[in-house]
Amino acid sequence: MTDPFDRDLARLAHSTPPATLDALERRVAAAIDAGASDTVGLSVRGLALAGGAALMLGIVGGGVVAGRSEARARPVEVAALDTGLAPSTLLLGR
């Protein structure tokens, strides 16, 4: 009994590739080269703009978060279960 999947794979292995695949790599490389020369300046400017926007969002977002958080002094407890910290962080002195 032959598995349909194995049968289809064997059929594909013995068939000849279609003529439309001839020189496909050359056509794709030519299309990439033609498209790359048109957008070199645009991609660098776009990357710089996106980087600047991300930096500004990070600065503004960090400022908002820093303004909302308060530093609270907590008593240091060496072996307490209600500290909310993992036991390994107690070794670091936190």
C-alpha positions as CSV (number, residue, x, y, z in Angstrom):
1,M,0.0,0.0,0.0
2,T,1.5,3.3,-1.1
3,D,0.9,6.5,0.9
4,P,-0.6,9.2,-1.2
5,F,2.0,11.7,0.0
6,D,4.8,9.4,-1.1
7,R,3.2,8.8,-4.4
8,D,2.8,12.6,-5.1
9,L,6.4,13.2,-4.1
10,A,7.6,10.5,-6.4
11,R,5.6,11.9,-9.2
12,L,7.1,15.4,-8.6
13,A,10.6,14.0,-8.5
14,H,10.2,12.4,-12.0
15,S,8.5,15.3,-13.7
16,T,10.4,18.0,-15.6
17,P,10.2,21.5,-14.2
18,P,8.0,24.0,-16.1
19,A,9.6,26.3,-18.7
20,T,8.5,29.4,-16.8
21,L,11.2,28.6,-14.1
22,D,14.0,28.9,-16.7
23,A,16.3,31.8,-15.7
24,L,14.1,32.7,-12.7
25,E,17.1,33.6,-10.5
26,R,18.4,36.0,-13.1
27,R,15.0,37.7,-13.5
28,V,14.6,38.0,-9.7
29,A,18.2,39.4,-9.3
30,A,17.5,42.0,-12.1
31,A,14.3,43.0,-10.5
32,I,16.0,43.4,-7.1
33,D,18.8,45.5,-8.6
34,A,16.3,47.7,-10.4
35,G,14.3,48.3,-7.3
36,A,17.3,48.8,-5.0
37,S,18.8,51.7,-7.1
38,D,15.5,53.6,-6.9
39,T,15.1,53.5,-3.1
40,V,18.6,53.8,-1.6
41,G,18.2,57.4,-0.5
42,L,14.6,56.9,0.6
43,S,15.5,53.9,2.8
44,V,18.3,55.7,4.6
45,R,16.1,58.8,5.3
46,G,13.3,56.5,6.4
47,L,15.5,54.6,8.7
48,A,16.9,57.9,10.3
49,L,13.3,59.2,10.7
50,A,12.1,56.0,12.3
51,G,15.1,55.9,14.6
52,G,14.5,59.5,15.7
53,A,10.8,58.9,16.3
54,A,11.7,55.8,18.4
55,L,14.2,57.8,20.4
56,M,11.7,60.5,21.1
57,L,9.0,58.0,22.1
58,G,11.5,56.4,24.4
59,I,12.5,59.7,26.1
60,V,8.9,60.8,26.5
61,G,7.7,57.4,27.7
62,G,10.5,57.1,30.1
63,G,9.8,60.5,31.5
64,V,6.1,59.7,32.0
65,V,6.9,56.4,33.8
66,A,9.6,58.1,35.9
67,G,7.2,60.8,36.9
68,R,4.6,58.4,38.0
69,S,6.8,56.1,40.0
70,E,7.9,57.0,43.5
71,A,10.9,55.7,45.4
72,R,9.6,54.1,48.5
73,A,11.9,53.1,51.3
74,R,11.2,49.5,52.3
75,P,12.6,48.0,55.4
76,V,15.2,45.4,54.6
77,E,14.2,41.9,55.7
78,V,16.6,39.1,55.3
79,A,14.3,36.1,55.4
80,A,10.7,37.3,55.0
81,L,8.1,35.6,52.8
82,D,6.1,38.8,52.1
83,T,8.8,40.7,50.4
84,G,7.6,39.7,46.9
85,L,11.2,38.9,45.8
86,A,12.7,35.7,44.7
87,P,15.1,34.1,47.2
88,S,18.0,34.6,44.7
89,T,17.6,38.4,44.8
90,L,18.0,38.4,48.5
91,L,21.6,37.3,47.9
92,L,22.2,40.5,45.9
93,G,21.2,42.7,48.8
94,R,18.0,44.0,47.2
